[in-house]
Amino acid sequence: MEDLLKLDKQLCFSVYVLHREIMQAYRPILNEIGLTYPQYITMMALWEKDDLTVNQLGEILQLDNGTLTPLLKRLESKSYLSRTRSKDDERVVKIQLTEKGHQLKEKASCVPMQILESLQLSPEDMQQLKSLSDKVINKISQ
């Protein structure tokens, strides 16, 4: 009988190692544009849809306010975004990209292709991996 508790049989271990390897691939590429991975995904979300509230951004990134607030403060200190309280409700904080934040998108445009090269994946392999990952996430989230 096959031992199902062997490490090389575990999906969780494979995903854990893959996550580590992907993050290692991103680190030097993102260092070139002065961002950490959490900052990068935050900027990507804002490039896609600017003028969000902190809560809306947290939902998109699946991050809680305790994680997101210090991250936004660092991006604000780099002049990539501004945070302002809503005039209608002081509890609501709106986030807007600055001109410098919009310009960073051009510098970051090379990141996806550099990641493909670093991971030695074809665009088709990357899409297949992403599709399977999305499928699992969607089933878990239901």
DSSP file with accessible surface (Angstrom, degrees, kcal/mol):
  #  RESIDUE AA STRUCTURE BP1 BP2  ACC     N-H-->O    O-->H-N    N-H-->O    O-->H-N    TCO  KAPPA ALPHA  PHI   PSI    X-CA   Y-CA   Z-CA
    1    1 A M              0   0  239      0, 0.0     2,-0.2     0, 0.0     0, 0.0   0.000 360.0 360.0 360.0 138.1    0.0    0.0    0.0
    2    2 A E        -     0   0  114      1,-0.1     2,-1.0     2,-0.0     3,-0.0  -0.453 360.0-123.7 -73.4 137.4    1.3    3.5   -0.9
    3    3 A D    >   -     0   0   89     -2,-0.2     3,-1.3     1,-0.2     6,-0.1  -0.722  23.6-171.4 -83.6 103.6    2.2    5.8    1.9
    4    4 A L  T 3  S+     0   0  119     -2,-1.0    -1,-0.2     1,-0.3    -2,-0.0   0.554  77.8  69.5 -74.4  -7.3    0.1    8.9    1.4
    5    5 A L  T 3   +     0   0  149      5,-0.0    -1,-0.3     3,-0.0     2,-0.2   0.306  69.0 120.9 -94.2  11.3    1.9   10.8    4.1
    6    6 A K    X   -     0   0  112     -3,-1.3     3,-1.8     1,-0.1     4,-0.3  -0.549  69.6-128.5 -72.4 139.8    5.1   11.0    2.0
    7    7 A L  G >  S+     0   0  104      1,-0.3     3,-1.8    -2,-0.2     6,-0.2   0.871 106.5  58.7 -57.8 -39.4    6.1   14.6    1.5
    8    8 A D  G 3  S+     0   0  126      1,-0.3    -1,-0.3     5,-0.1    -2,-0.0   0.584 102.6  55.8 -72.3  -4.2    6.5   14.1   -2.3
    9    9 A K  G <  S+     0   0  101     -3,-1.8     2,-0.5    -6,-0.1    -1,-0.3   0.467  86.4 103.1 -98.1  -5.5    2.8   13.1   -2.4
   10   10 A Q    <>  -     0   0   60     -3,-1.8     4,-1.8    -4,-0.3     5,-0.1  -0.705  53.5-163.2 -92.4 122.1    1.5   16.2   -0.8
   11   11 A L  H  > S+     0   0  127     -2,-0.5     4,-2.8     1,-0.2     5,-0.3   0.910  93.2  59.0 -60.7 -42.5   -0.2   19.0   -2.8
   12   12 A C  H  > S+     0   0   90      1,-0.2     4,-2.4     2,-0.2    -1,-0.2   0.891 106.0  47.4 -59.7 -38.4    0.3   21.4    0.1
   13   13 A F  H  > S+     0   0   80      2,-0.2     4,-2.7    -6,-0.2     5,-0.3   0.930 111.7  49.8 -70.2 -41.7    4.1   20.9    0.1
   14   14 A S  H  X S+     0   0   75     -4,-1.8     4,-2.6     1,-0.2    -2,-0.2   0.934 113.5  45.9 -61.5 -43.9    4.3   21.4   -3.7
   15   15 A V  H  X S+     0   0   80     -4,-2.8     4,-2.8     2,-0.2    -1,-0.2   0.909 111.6  52.9 -67.0 -39.1    2.2   24.6   -3.5
   16   16 A Y  H  X S+     0   0  124     -4,-2.4     4,-2.2    -5,-0.3    -2,-0.2   0.945 112.3  43.6 -61.2 -47.4    4.3   25.8   -0.6
   17   17 A V  H  X S+     0   0   39     -4,-2.7     4,-2.6     2,-0.2    -2,-0.2   0.920 113.3  52.1 -66.1 -41.8    7.6   25.3   -2.5
   18   18 A L  H  X S+     0   0   68     -4,-2.6     4,-2.8    -5,-0.3     5,-0.2   0.930 108.5  51.0 -60.4 -45.0    6.1   26.8   -5.6
   19   19 A H  H  X S+     0   0  107     -4,-2.8     4,-2.6     1,-0.2    -1,-0.2   0.936 111.2  48.1 -57.2 -48.1    5.0   29.9   -3.7
   20   20 A R  H  X S+     0   0  106     -4,-2.2     4,-2.3     1,-0.2    -1,-0.2   0.918 112.6  48.2 -59.5 -45.2    8.5   30.3   -2.2
   21   21 A E  H  X S+     0   0   92     -4,-2.6     4,-1.8     2,-0.2    -1,-0.2   0.901 111.8  49.2 -65.3 -40.8   10.1   29.9   -5.6
   22   22 A I  H  X S+     0   0   37     -4,-2.8     4,-2.1     2,-0.2    -2,-0.2   0.930 111.0  49.5 -65.5 -43.8    7.8   32.4   -7.3
   23   23 A M  H  X S+     0   0   34     -4,-2.6     4,-1.9    -5,-0.2    -2,-0.2   0.902 109.8  52.0 -62.9 -37.8    8.3   35.0   -4.5
   24   24 A Q  H  < S+     0   0   99     -4,-2.3    -1,-0.2     1,-0.2    -2,-0.2   0.864 108.7  51.5 -65.1 -35.1   12.1   34.5   -4.9
   25   25 A A  H  X S+     0   0    8     -4,-1.8     4,-0.7     1,-0.2    -1,-0.2   0.880 111.4  47.1 -68.7 -38.3   11.8   35.1   -8.6
   26   26 A Y  H  X S+     0   0   38     -4,-2.1     4,-3.1     1,-0.2     5,-0.3   0.847  96.1  75.4 -70.2 -36.3    9.8   38.3   -8.1
   27   27 A R  H  X S+     0   0  138     -4,-1.9     4,-2.3     1,-0.2     5,-0.2   0.908  99.7  37.5 -51.3 -56.3   12.2   39.8   -5.4
   28   28 A P  H  > S+     0   0   73      0, 0.0     4,-1.2     0, 0.0    -1,-0.2   0.882 117.8  51.8 -67.6 -31.9   15.1   41.0   -7.7
   29   29 A I  H  X S+     0   0   15     -4,-0.7     4,-0.5     1,-0.2     3,-0.3   0.932 113.8  42.8 -67.9 -44.0   12.7   42.1  -10.4
   30   30 A L  H >X>S+     0   0    2     -4,-3.1     5,-2.2     1,-0.2     3,-1.0   0.829 104.9  64.6 -73.3 -29.0   10.6   44.2   -8.1
   31   31 A N  H ><5S+     0   0  108     -4,-2.3     3,-0.9    -5,-0.3    -1,-0.2   0.869  94.7  61.8 -58.9 -34.7   13.7   45.5   -6.3
   32   32 A E  H 3<5S+     0   0  138     -4,-1.2    -1,-0.3    -3,-0.3    -2,-0.2   0.796 111.3  36.7 -63.4 -28.3   14.6   47.2   -9.6
   33   33 A I  H <<5S-     0   0   13     -3,-1.0    -1,-0.3    -4,-0.5    -2,-0.2   0.335 117.5-111.8-106.2   6.2   11.4   49.3   -9.5
   34   34 A G  T <<5S+     0   0   33     -3,-0.9     2,-0.3    -4,-0.6    -3,-0.2   0.783  74.0 120.8  76.6  28.8   11.6   49.7   -5.7
   35   35 A L      < -     0   0    2     -5,-2.2    -1,-0.2    -8,-0.1     2,-0.2  -0.928  53.7-138.7-124.4 151.3    8.6   47.7   -4.7
   36   36 A T     >  -     0   0   67     -2,-0.3     4,-2.6     1,-0.1     5,-0.2  -0.545  41.1-101.1 -88.8 169.6    7.9   44.7   -2.5
   37   37 A Y  H  > S+     0   0   79      1,-0.2     4,-2.6     2,-0.2     5,-0.3   0.943 123.4  49.2 -61.0 -47.3    5.5   42.0   -3.7
   38   38 A P  H  > S+     0   0   57      0, 0.0     4,-1.7     0, 0.0    -1,-0.2   0.901 113.0  48.6 -59.7 -36.2    2.6   43.2   -1.6
   39   39 A Q  H  > S+     0   0    4      2,-0.2     4,-2.6     1,-0.2    -2,-0.2   0.907 109.8  53.2 -66.7 -40.0    3.2   46.8   -2.8
   40   40 A Y  H  X S+     0   0    7     -4,-2.6     4,-2.7     2,-0.2    -1,-0.2   0.937 109.7  45.5 -61.2 -48.2    3.3   45.5   -6.4
   41   41 A I  H  X S+     0   0   36     -4,-2.6     4,-2.1     1,-0.2    -1,-0.2   0.867 112.1  53.5 -67.9 -30.7   -0.1   43.8   -6.2
   42   42 A T  H  X S+     0   0    0     -4,-1.7     4,-2.1    -5,-0.3    -2,-0.2   0.942 110.4  46.1 -65.3 -46.0   -1.5   46.9   -4.5
   43   43 A M  H  X S+     0   0    0     -4,-2.6     4,-2.7     1,-0.2     5,-0.2   0.906 110.2  54.1 -63.9 -40.4   -0.3   49.1   -7.3
   44   44 A M  H  X S+     0   0   68     -4,-2.7     4,-1.8     1,-0.2    -1,-0.2   0.921 108.0  49.9 -59.7 -43.2   -1.6   46.6   -9.9
   45   45 A A  H  X S+     0   0    9     -4,-2.1     4,-2.1     1,-0.2    -1,-0.2   0.912 113.5  46.0 -61.8 -40.0   -5.0   46.8   -8.3
   46   46 A L  H  < S+     0   0    1     -4,-2.1    -2,-0.2     2,-0.2    -1,-0.2   0.829 108.4  54.8 -75.2 -31.1   -4.9   50.6   -8.4
   47   47 A W  H  < S+     0   0   35     -4,-2.7     3,-0.3     1,-0.2    -1,-0.2   0.864 111.8  46.8 -65.8 -32.4   -3.7   50.7  -12.0
   48   48 A E  H  < S+     0   0  174     -4,-1.8     2,-0.3     1,-0.3    -2,-0.2   0.887 135.1   6.0 -74.7 -41.9   -6.7   48.6  -12.9
   49   49 A K  S  < S-     0   0  120     -4,-2.1    -1,-0.3    -5,-0.2     3,-0.1  -0.831  76.0-165.0-149.0 103.8   -9.2   50.7  -10.9
   50   50 A D        +     0   0   50     -2,-0.3    46,-0.1    -3,-0.3    -3,-0.1  -0.312  63.8  45.6 -81.7 168.9   -8.1   53.9   -9.2
   51   51 A D  S    S+     0   0   74     44,-0.6     2,-0.3     1,-0.2    45,-0.2   0.950  75.0 154.3  64.0  54.0  -10.0   55.9   -6.6
   52   52 A L  E     -A   95   0A   4     43,-1.1    43,-3.3    -3,-0.1     2,-0.2  -0.705  43.9-115.2-103.9 160.7  -10.9   53.0   -4.3
   53   53 A T  E  >  -A   94   0A  24     -2,-0.3     4,-2.6    41,-0.2    41,-0.2  -0.543  32.2-109.8 -84.8 162.6  -11.7   53.0   -0.6
   54   54 A V  H  > S+     0   0   13     39,-2.1     4,-2.7     1,-0.2     5,-0.2   0.919 121.1  51.5 -57.9 -42.3   -9.3   51.1    1.7
   55   55 A N  H  > S+     0   0   96     38,-0.2     4,-2.1     2,-0.2    -1,-0.2   0.908 109.1  49.2 -63.6 -41.9  -12.1   48.5    2.3
   56   56 A Q  H  > S+     0   0   82      2,-0.2     4,-2.1     1,-0.2    -1,-0.2   0.931 112.9  47.4 -62.7 -44.6  -12.7   48.0   -1.5
   57   57 A L  H  X S+     0   0    0     -4,-2.6     4,-2.7     1,-0.2     5,-0.2   0.914 109.5  54.1 -63.5 -40.4   -8.9   47.6   -2.0
   58   58 A G  H  X>S+     0   0    5     -4,-2.7     5,-2.0    -5,-0.2     4,-1.1   0.887 108.2  49.8 -60.4 -39.6   -8.7   45.1    0.9
   59   59 A E  H  <5S+     0   0  152     -4,-2.1    -1,-0.2     3,-0.2    -2,-0.2   0.926 111.7  47.8 -64.8 -44.7  -11.5   43.0   -0.7
   60   60 A I  H  <5S+     0   0   90     -4,-2.1    -2,-0.2     1,-0.2    -1,-0.2   0.929 121.2  35.6 -61.3 -46.1   -9.8   42.9   -4.0
   61   61 A L  H  <5S-     0   0   27     -4,-2.7    -1,-0.2    -5,-0.2    -2,-0.2   0.527 104.7-127.4 -86.2  -8.4   -6.4   42.0   -2.5
   62   62 A Q  T  <5 +     0   0  156     -4,-1.1     2,-0.4     1,-0.2    -3,-0.2   0.915  64.5 134.6  57.3  46.0   -7.9   39.8    0.2
   63   63 A L      < -     0   0   48     -5,-2.0    -1,-0.2    -6,-0.2    -2,-0.1  -0.957  53.7-124.7-122.4 144.0   -6.0   41.7    2.9
   64   64 A D    >>  -     0   0  100     -2,-0.4     4,-2.6    -3,-0.1     3,-1.0  -0.413  30.5-106.2 -82.8 164.9   -7.3   43.0    6.2
   65   65 A N  H 3> S+     0   0   72      1,-0.3     4,-2.7     2,-0.2    -1,-0.1   0.827 117.9  61.6 -60.8 -32.8   -7.0   46.7    7.2
   66   66 A G  H 34 S+     0   0   60      1,-0.2    -1,-0.3     2,-0.2    -3,-0.0   0.811 113.7  35.4 -64.8 -29.9   -4.2   45.9    9.7
   67   67 A T  H <> S+     0   0   69     -3,-1.0     4,-1.1     2,-0.1    -2,-0.2   0.844 119.9  49.0 -86.8 -39.9   -2.0   44.6    6.9
   68   68 A L  H  X S+     0   0    0     -4,-2.6     4,-2.8     1,-0.2     5,-0.2   0.886 100.5  62.2 -72.6 -40.4   -3.2   47.1    4.2
   69   69 A T  H  X S+     0   0   47     -4,-2.7     4,-2.4     1,-0.2     5,-0.2   0.930 106.1  43.3 -58.7 -50.0   -2.8   50.3    6.2
   70   70 A P  H  > S+     0   0   52      0, 0.0     4,-2.1     0, 0.0    -1,-0.2   0.897 114.0  53.5 -63.5 -34.2    1.0   50.1    6.8
   71   71 A L  H  X S+     0   0    4     -4,-1.1     4,-2.1     2,-0.2    -2,-0.2   0.929 110.1  46.4 -63.0 -45.4    1.4   49.0    3.2
   72   72 A L  H  X S+     0   0    0     -4,-2.8     4,-2.6     1,-0.2    -1,-0.2   0.886 108.8  55.9 -65.6 -37.5   -0.5   52.1    1.9
   73   73 A K  H  X S+     0   0  115     -4,-2.4     4,-2.4    -5,-0.2    -1,-0.2   0.908 108.0  48.5 -60.9 -42.0    1.5   54.3    4.2
   74   74 A R  H  X S+     0   0  124     -4,-2.1     4,-1.2     2,-0.2    -1,-0.2   0.912 112.5  47.7 -65.4 -42.0    4.7   53.1    2.7
   75   75 A L  H  <>S+     0   0    0     -4,-2.1     5,-2.4     1,-0.2     6,-0.6   0.876 111.8  50.9 -66.9 -34.4    3.4   53.6   -0.8
   76   76 A E  H ><5S+     0   0   60     -4,-2.6     3,-1.9     1,-0.2    -2,-0.2   0.903 105.9  54.7 -68.0 -39.8    2.2   57.1    0.2
   77   77 A S  H 3<5S+     0   0   93     -4,-2.4    -1,-0.2     1,-0.3    -2,-0.2   0.778 106.0  52.9 -65.6 -22.8    5.6   57.9    1.6
   78   78 A K  T 3<5S-     0   0   66     -4,-1.2    -1,-0.3    -5,-0.1    -2,-0.2   0.361 117.7-118.7 -88.3   2.0    7.1   57.0   -1.8
   79   79 A S  T < 5S+     0   0   64     -3,-1.9    22,-0.4     2,-0.2    21,-0.3   0.736  80.3 122.1  66.4  28.9    4.5   59.4   -3.4
   80   80 A Y  S   <S+     0   0   21     -5,-2.4    18,-1.8    20,-0.2     2,-0.3   0.692  77.9   6.6 -89.4 -21.3    2.8   56.7   -5.4
   81   81 A L  E     -B   97   0A   3     -6,-0.6     2,-0.4    16,-0.3    16,-0.2  -0.968  62.6-136.9-152.2 165.9   -0.6   57.4   -3.9
   82   82 A S  E     -B   96   0A  41     14,-2.8    14,-2.4    -2,-0.3     2,-0.5  -0.963  11.0-150.4-127.4 148.8   -2.6   59.7   -1.6
   83   83 A R  E     +B   95   0A  68     -2,-0.4     2,-0.4    12,-0.2    12,-0.2  -0.980  19.4 175.1-118.3 129.8   -5.1   58.8    1.1
   84   84 A T  E     -B   94   0A  69     10,-2.3    10,-3.6    -2,-0.5     2,-0.3  -0.989  30.3-117.9-135.1 145.1   -7.9   61.1    1.9
   85   85 A R  E     -B   93   0A 139     -2,-0.4     8,-0.2     8,-0.2     5,-0.2  -0.574  38.7-106.5 -78.7 140.8  -10.8   60.8    4.3
   86   86 A S        -     0   0   24      6,-3.1     6,-0.2     3,-0.6    -1,-0.1  -0.408  15.5-141.7 -65.1 139.1  -14.3   61.0    2.7
   87   87 A K  S    S+     0   0  195      1,-0.2     3,-0.2    -2,-0.1    -1,-0.1   0.810 103.0  50.5 -70.9 -28.1  -16.1   64.3    3.3
   88   88 A D  S    S+     0   0  160      1,-0.3     2,-0.3     2,-0.0    -1,-0.2   0.845 127.6  15.5 -77.3 -36.2  -19.4   62.4    3.6
   89   89 A D    >   -     0   0   51      3,-0.2     3,-2.2     1,-0.1    -3,-0.6  -0.876  62.9-156.6-146.1 107.0  -18.0   59.8    6.1
   90   90 A E  T 3  S+     0   0  129     -2,-0.3    -1,-0.1     1,-0.3    -4,-0.1   0.705  92.9  65.1 -56.8 -22.0  -14.8   60.4    8.0
   91   91 A R  T 3  S+     0   0  203     -6,-0.1     2,-0.5     2,-0.0    -1,-0.3   0.707  86.5  84.1 -75.1 -19.2  -14.4   56.6    8.6
   92   92 A V    <   -     0   0   45     -3,-2.2    -6,-3.1    -6,-0.2     2,-0.5  -0.752  63.9-162.3 -92.0 124.6  -14.0   56.0    4.8
   93   93 A V  E     - B   0  85A  23     -2,-0.5   -39,-2.1    -8,-0.2     2,-0.3  -0.934   6.3-154.0-109.3 124.5  -10.5   56.5    3.4
   94   94 A K  E     -AB  53  84A  58    -10,-3.6   -10,-2.3    -2,-0.5     2,-0.5  -0.749   3.9-150.2 -97.1 145.9  -10.2   57.0   -0.4
   95   95 A I  E     +AB  52  83A   0    -43,-3.3   -43,-1.1    -2,-0.3   -44,-0.6  -0.967  16.0 177.8-119.3 128.3   -7.0   56.0   -2.3
   96   96 A Q  E     - B   0  82A  46    -14,-2.4   -14,-2.8    -2,-0.5     2,-0.2  -0.991  28.4-120.6-129.2 139.7   -5.9   57.8   -5.4
   97   97 A L  E     - B   0  81A  13     -2,-0.4   -16,-0.3   -16,-0.2     2,-0.1  -0.491  26.4-138.0 -70.7 144.1   -2.8   57.2   -7.5
   98   98 A T     >  -     0   0   40    -18,-1.8     4,-2.3    -2,-0.2     5,-0.2  -0.434  32.3 -97.1 -88.9 175.7   -0.5   60.2   -7.9
   99   99 A E  H  > S+     0   0  131      1,-0.2     4,-2.5     2,-0.2     5,-0.2   0.920 129.4  52.2 -59.3 -42.2    1.1   61.1  -11.2
  100  100 A K  H  > S+     0   0  101    -21,-0.3     4,-1.6     1,-0.2    -1,-0.2   0.879 107.7  52.4 -62.0 -37.1    4.3   59.3  -10.0
  101  101 A G  H  > S+     0   0    0    -22,-0.4     4,-0.6     2,-0.2    -1,-0.2   0.896 109.8  47.8 -65.2 -41.0    2.1   56.2   -9.2
  102  102 A H  H >X S+     0   0   84     -4,-2.3     3,-1.0     1,-0.2     4,-0.5   0.910 110.3  52.5 -65.5 -40.3    0.6   56.3  -12.7
  103  103 A Q  H >X S+     0   0  114     -4,-2.5     4,-1.0     1,-0.2     3,-0.9   0.818  97.1  67.0 -66.0 -30.4    4.1   56.6  -14.2
  104  104 A L  H 3X S+     0   0    4     -4,-1.6     4,-2.1     1,-0.2    -1,-0.2   0.809  86.5  70.9 -61.3 -27.2    5.4   53.6  -12.3
  105  105 A K  H <X S+     0   0  113     -3,-1.0     4,-0.9    -4,-0.6    -1,-0.2   0.896  95.6  51.8 -57.8 -40.2    3.1   51.4  -14.3
  106  106 A E  H X< S+     0   0  160     -3,-0.9     3,-0.7    -4,-0.5     4,-0.3   0.920 109.5  48.8 -63.7 -42.5    5.3   51.9  -17.4
  107  107 A K  H >< S+     0   0  119     -4,-1.0     3,-0.6     1,-0.2    -1,-0.2   0.845 113.6  48.3 -63.3 -33.5    8.4   50.9  -15.4
  108  108 A A  H >< S+     0   0    3     -4,-2.1     3,-2.0     1,-0.2    -1,-0.2   0.585  84.1  92.3 -84.2  -9.3    6.5   47.8  -14.1
  109  109 A S  T << S+     0   0   88     -4,-0.9     4,-0.4    -3,-0.7    -1,-0.2   0.746  82.6  55.8 -61.7 -21.3    5.3   46.7  -17.5
  110  110 A C  T <> S+     0   0   56     -3,-0.6     4,-2.1    -4,-0.3    -1,-0.3   0.626  84.3  88.1 -84.3 -12.2    8.3   44.5  -18.0
  111  111 A V  H <> S+     0   0    0     -3,-2.0     4,-2.5     1,-0.2     5,-0.2   0.918  82.3  52.5 -58.8 -49.3    7.7   42.5  -14.8
  112  112 A P  H  > S+     0   0   69      0, 0.0     4,-2.1     0, 0.0    -1,-0.2   0.919 112.9  44.1 -57.1 -43.2    5.3   39.8  -16.2
  113  113 A M  H  > S+     0   0  107     -4,-0.4     4,-2.3     1,-0.2    -2,-0.2   0.888 111.9  53.3 -69.8 -35.4    7.7   38.8  -19.1
  114  114 A Q  H  X S+     0   0   54     -4,-2.1     4,-2.7     1,-0.2    -1,-0.2   0.885 108.5  50.9 -65.2 -35.4   10.7   38.8  -16.7
  115  115 A I  H  X S+     0   0    2     -4,-2.5     4,-2.8     2,-0.2     5,-0.2   0.924 108.0  51.8 -67.1 -44.4    8.8   36.5  -14.4
  116  116 A L  H  X>S+     0   0   20     -4,-2.1     5,-2.2    -5,-0.2     4,-0.7   0.937 113.6  44.8 -55.6 -47.0    8.1   34.1  -17.3
  117  117 A E  H ><5S+     0   0  137     -4,-2.3     3,-0.7     1,-0.2    -2,-0.2   0.923 113.1  50.5 -63.8 -44.3   11.8   34.1  -18.2
  118  118 A S  H 3<5S+     0   0   62     -4,-2.7    -2,-0.2     1,-0.3    -1,-0.2   0.886 115.8  41.1 -62.7 -39.6   12.9   33.7  -14.6
  119  119 A L  H 3<5S-     0   0   41     -4,-2.8    -1,-0.3    -5,-0.2    -2,-0.2   0.506 106.4-129.5 -86.2  -5.2   10.5   30.7  -14.0
  120  120 A Q  T <<5 +     0   0  177     -4,-0.7     2,-0.4    -3,-0.7    -3,-0.2   0.907  58.7 142.6  55.5  47.4   11.3   29.3  -17.4
  121  121 A L      < -     0   0   51     -5,-2.2    -1,-0.2    -6,-0.2    -2,-0.1  -0.902  50.7-126.5-116.0 147.1    7.7   28.9  -18.3
  122  122 A S     >  -     0   0   37     -2,-0.4     4,-2.6     1,-0.1     5,-0.2  -0.516  32.5-110.0 -79.6 159.0    5.9   29.5  -21.6
  123  123 A P  H  > S+     0   0   74      0, 0.0     4,-2.4     0, 0.0     5,-0.2   0.880 121.9  53.4 -56.7 -34.8    3.0   31.9  -21.6
  124  124 A E  H  > S+     0   0  136      2,-0.2     4,-2.4     1,-0.2     5,-0.2   0.915 108.8  47.3 -67.5 -43.0    0.7   28.8  -22.2
  125  125 A D  H  > S+     0   0   78      2,-0.2     4,-2.6     1,-0.2    -1,-0.2   0.908 112.3  50.4 -63.1 -42.3    2.2   26.9  -19.2
  126  126 A M  H  X S+     0   0   54     -4,-2.6     4,-2.7     2,-0.2    -2,-0.2   0.926 111.5  47.9 -62.0 -43.3    1.8   30.0  -17.0
  127  127 A Q  H  X S+     0   0  107     -4,-2.4     4,-2.8    -5,-0.2    -2,-0.2   0.903 111.6  50.3 -65.7 -38.8   -1.9   30.4  -18.1
  128  128 A Q  H  X S+     0   0  135     -4,-2.4     4,-2.3     2,-0.2     5,-0.2   0.929 112.0  47.2 -64.9 -43.9   -2.5   26.7  -17.4
  129  129 A L  H  X S+     0   0   68     -4,-2.6     4,-2.4     1,-0.2    -2,-0.2   0.928 114.2  47.6 -63.0 -44.0   -1.0   27.0  -13.9
  130  130 A K  H  X S+     0   0  104     -4,-2.7     4,-3.1     2,-0.2     5,-0.2   0.918 110.6  51.7 -64.4 -42.4   -3.0   30.2  -13.2
  131  131 A S  H  X S+     0   0   58     -4,-2.8     4,-2.3     2,-0.2    -1,-0.2   0.923 112.2  45.6 -61.4 -44.3   -6.3   28.6  -14.5
  132  132 A L  H  X S+     0   0  103     -4,-2.3     4,-2.3     2,-0.2    -1,-0.2   0.921 113.4  49.8 -65.6 -41.9   -5.9   25.6  -12.3
  133  133 A S  H  X S+     0   0   58     -4,-2.4     4,-2.7    -5,-0.2    -2,-0.2   0.938 111.6  48.3 -61.2 -47.0   -5.0   27.7   -9.3
  134  134 A D  H  X S+     0   0   55     -4,-3.1     4,-2.9     1,-0.2     5,-0.2   0.892 109.0  54.9 -59.9 -39.9   -8.0   30.0   -9.9
  135  135 A K  H  X S+     0   0  120     -4,-2.3     4,-2.1    -5,-0.2    -1,-0.2   0.939 110.6  44.4 -60.5 -45.6  -10.2   26.9  -10.2
  136  136 A V  H  X S+     0   0   67     -4,-2.3     4,-2.5     2,-0.2     5,-0.2   0.941 113.6  50.5 -65.6 -45.3   -9.1   25.6   -6.8
  137  137 A I  H  X S+     0   0   73     -4,-2.7     4,-2.4     1,-0.2    -2,-0.2   0.929 110.5  49.8 -59.4 -45.0   -9.4   29.0   -5.2
  138  138 A N  H  X S+     0   0   99     -4,-2.9     4,-0.7     1,-0.2    -1,-0.2   0.894 111.2  48.4 -62.8 -39.0  -13.0   29.4   -6.6
  139  139 A K  H >< S+     0   0  135     -4,-2.1     3,-0.5    -5,-0.2    -1,-0.2   0.907 113.6  46.9 -68.1 -38.6  -14.0   26.0   -5.3
  140  140 A I  H 3< S+     0   0  129     -4,-2.5    -2,-0.2     1,-0.2    -1,-0.2   0.883 110.0  53.9 -68.1 -37.6  -12.6   26.6   -1.9
  141  141 A S  H 3<        0   0   84     -4,-2.4    -1,-0.2    -5,-0.2    -2,-0.2   0.608 360.0 360.0 -75.0 -14.3  -14.2   30.1   -1.7
  142  142 A Q    <<        0   0  195     -4,-0.7    -3,-0.0    -3,-0.5    -4,-0.0  -0.247 360.0 360.0 -69.5 360.0  -17.7   28.9   -2.4
